[in-house]
Amino acid sequence: MTETAPSRATPGDALRFAFGTLTVLPVPLTRWDRAAARGGMLAAPLAGLAVGGCAAAAGLLFHLLGSGPLLAAVATAAVPAVLTRGLHLDGLADVADGLGSGKPAEDALRIMKQSDIGPFGVVTLLLTLLAQVAALTRLYEAGPAHGALAAVLAALAARCSLTLASRAGVPAARPDGLGAAVAGVVPRAAAYAVAVAAVAAAAAAGAATGPYHALHTAAALLLGLGGGELMLRRCRRRFGGVTGDVFGALAESSETVALLVLALG
């Protein structure tokens, strides 16, 4: 008997895959196949907008309650960690341990699968969270709207980097896990189109306060994606491909770079 090919994923399948795998929001994951993964990774930036919107709302609430910029920044940085169960931060720490081990790819991947966090992971987590909070504090000092917009743009950059990392030609480092499920599922042209749309959306959001801010926000999104691409290139050379941990590291790298660029402006 000939095996029938899986049906094309519907927009609902795509959104359920994106939100069901990339957030803790109560969205049931009804399909786990290549078609659903393709749609889900194309829809990943939409999950980013949802996470970023929640982070911005938390920061604005703290700001309105008189917490000051620092606590508003802490609240903003905490929400994405909560909405992902800390998986992206955990992936960043694991990748830092794997890269820092200096061991061959197979041994480094085994280190990354261990439940504990080594010194490279601890230092990387600490510096990353400090950088995010410092950047957000600077932006909230400039005004609550700046901090809220930064929260949304950073989350958008984080998830858009996952779309790019799922493009055709990027292999999985392991035969199982999230990396294997989504590696190479997105056509290159579609992945790049999503990235262009994200940069254009960032520019449109910044344009509300003038042409300079349009360029600034677009540059922050673009450089955030560039930071994720550098991390992806390093991981491909070191591990041979992507894993779920690598996806977490890409998200955190892109988010942090985007925040730093926004703050430096």
BELZIQUI-V506525 format. One record per residue. N is the residue number from 1. PHI is phi in whole degrees, 0 to 359 (none if undefined). PSI is psi in degrees with one decimal (none if undefined). NEAR is the number of other C-alpha atoms within 10 Angstrom. Layout:
n: {N;N}
phi: {PHI;PHI}
psi: {PSI;PSI}
near: {NEAR;NEAR}
//
This chain:
n: {1;2;3;4;5;6;7;8;9;10;11;12;13;14;15;16;17;18;19;20;21;22;23;24;25;26;27;28;29;30;31;32;33;34;35;36;37;38;39;40;41;42;43;44;45;46;47;48;49;50;51;52;53;54;55;56;57;58;59;60;61;62;63;64;65;66;67;68;69;70;71;72;73;74;75;76;77;78;79;80;81;82;83;84;85;86;87;88;89;90;91;92;93;94;95;96;97;98;99;100;101;102;103;104;105;106;107;108;109;110;111;112;113;114;115;116;117;118;119;120;121;122;123;124;125;126;127;128;129;130;131;132;133;134;135;136;137;138;139;140;141;142;143;144;145;146;147;148;149;150;151;152;153;154;155;156;157;158;159;160;161;162;163;164;165;166;167;168;169;170;171;172;173;174;175;176;177;178;179;180;181;182;183;184;185;186;187;188;189;190;191;192;193;194;195;196;197;198;199;200;201;202;203;204;205;206;207;208;209;210;211;212;213;214;215;216;217;218;219;220;221;222;223;224;225;226;227;228;229;230;231;232;233;234;235;236;237;238;239;240;241;242;243;244;245;246;247;248;249;250;251;252;253;254;255;256;257;258;259;260;261;262;263;264;265}
phi: {none;281;284;283;287;296;292;298;288;276;305;296;299;297;293;296;295;297;284;287;260;255;218;261;299;287;246;291;269;262;226;225;218;295;294;293;296;298;295;296;285;292;270;306;300;293;297;297;297;294;297;296;296;294;296;296;297;295;297;295;298;298;296;294;280;84;289;93;299;295;292;297;293;298;298;296;288;285;298;301;296;293;284;241;56;71;293;291;294;297;297;299;296;296;295;299;295;294;292;283;291;72;266;303;305;298;290;296;296;294;299;294;279;292;282;275;244;273;297;299;295;298;296;297;299;300;292;294;294;298;296;296;294;297;295;294;299;300;288;293;295;286;145;301;295;295;295;294;297;298;299;291;294;295;294;296;299;301;280;294;296;289;299;296;288;266;289;301;100;264;276;271;276;230;278;223;88;298;303;292;291;245;298;73;278;262;302;305;300;293;297;292;296;297;297;297;296;294;295;297;296;297;297;296;294;287;296;299;246;126;296;297;292;297;294;295;292;296;296;297;295;294;290;300;295;296;298;295;294;296;296;299;298;297;291;296;293;277;253;92;165;253;225;300;297;298;299;298;295;298;299;293;296;296;298;293;298;299;296;296;296;298;291;291;282}
psi: {135.5;131.9;129.3;141.9;148.5;142.8;157.2;139.0;139.4;164.7;-35.3;-41.9;-43.2;-46.0;-39.3;-39.3;-46.1;-50.7;-32.1;-28.1;-26.0;-4.6;169.5;9.3;144.7;70.3;117.1;133.0;105.4;-17.6;139.3;76.0;177.3;-36.4;-45.0;-37.6;-39.4;-50.0;-38.2;-41.1;-28.1;-30.1;0.5;-39.8;-28.7;-38.9;-36.5;-40.8;-37.9;-46.0;-44.6;-37.6;-40.2;-40.3;-42.4;-40.0;-41.1;-43.7;-42.7;-38.4;-47.5;-39.6;-42.9;-29.3;1.3;23.2;-25.0;164.7;-37.4;-49.8;-33.2;-39.2;-41.8;-44.4;-40.8;-41.8;-27.8;-33.2;-47.7;-35.3;-41.5;-42.2;-6.4;10.6;25.7;12.4;-35.8;-40.3;-39.8;-40.7;-40.5;-45.1;-42.6;-41.9;-40.0;-41.4;-40.8;-44.9;-38.0;-13.3;-28.3;11.7;163.4;162.9;-45.3;-42.5;-38.4;-40.5;-35.9;-39.5;-41.2;-27.3;-14.2;151.4;-21.1;166.3;128.8;-178.1;-38.2;-42.0;-42.3;-48.2;-42.3;-43.5;-46.4;-48.9;-37.0;-47.5;-38.4;-42.8;-42.3;-45.9;-40.5;-44.1;-43.9;-36.3;-45.8;-39.1;-39.2;-30.2;-32.8;-17.5;145.0;-33.3;-36.2;-43.9;-42.4;-43.4;-39.5;-39.0;-42.7;-45.3;-38.5;-42.2;-35.3;-45.5;-41.7;-47.4;-29.7;-32.9;-29.4;-36.0;-46.1;-37.4;-14.8;6.9;159.4;139.4;-13.8;112.6;166.3;145.0;-20.7;157.3;-0.6;176.1;-179.2;-39.4;-44.8;-32.2;-31.8;-6.6;125.3;12.2;-21.1;125.2;144.1;-47.4;-40.6;-40.5;-44.5;-34.4;-40.8;-41.2;-43.3;-42.2;-37.6;-42.4;-41.2;-39.9;-39.4;-42.4;-40.8;-38.4;-39.7;-26.4;-17.9;-25.0;15.8;161.9;-33.8;-43.0;-29.7;-45.3;-39.4;-47.8;-37.7;-41.6;-38.2;-43.3;-44.4;-44.4;-33.0;-44.8;-35.5;-39.0;-40.1;-38.2;-37.4;-42.1;-42.2;-43.5;-42.2;-43.1;-36.7;-42.0;-37.5;-42.6;-13.9;-1.0;-159.8;154.0;176.7;-39.1;-40.8;-40.0;-41.3;-42.8;-38.6;-44.8;-47.9;-37.2;-47.5;-41.7;-44.6;-44.2;-43.8;-42.5;-41.8;-41.5;-42.3;-41.9;-37.3;-17.8;none}
near: {3;4;5;6;7;10;9;12;18;13;13;13;21;23;24;24;28;27;25;18;20;23;22;12;14;9;14;12;16;12;14;12;14;19;20;29;28;27;24;31;32;28;22;26;24;19;26;27;20;19;28;26;22;19;31;27;19;21;32;23;16;19;21;12;10;11;14;16;25;21;18;31;31;21;22;31;22;17;22;24;17;14;17;18;14;16;20;24;24;23;24;27;28;31;31;24;23;27;22;14;16;11;13;12;20;15;13;20;23;10;20;27;13;10;9;11;15;18;12;17;23;17;13;18;19;11;11;19;17;15;16;24;25;19;25;32;23;20;27;26;17;13;13;22;15;18;30;25;21;30;32;24;30;29;29;33;37;33;31;35;31;28;31;26;30;29;23;17;14;20;21;23;23;18;11;11;13;18;22;20;21;30;26;23;26;26;17;16;11;15;22;16;14;19;23;16;12;20;26;18;18;27;22;18;17;20;17;10;10;11;12;13;19;21;17;19;28;26;18;30;34;23;20;30;29;18;23;29;19;14;19;24;16;14;22;19;10;19;22;18;23;26;29;23;25;29;28;25;28;33;30;30;27;31;31;26;27;32;29;23;19;26;21;11;11}
//
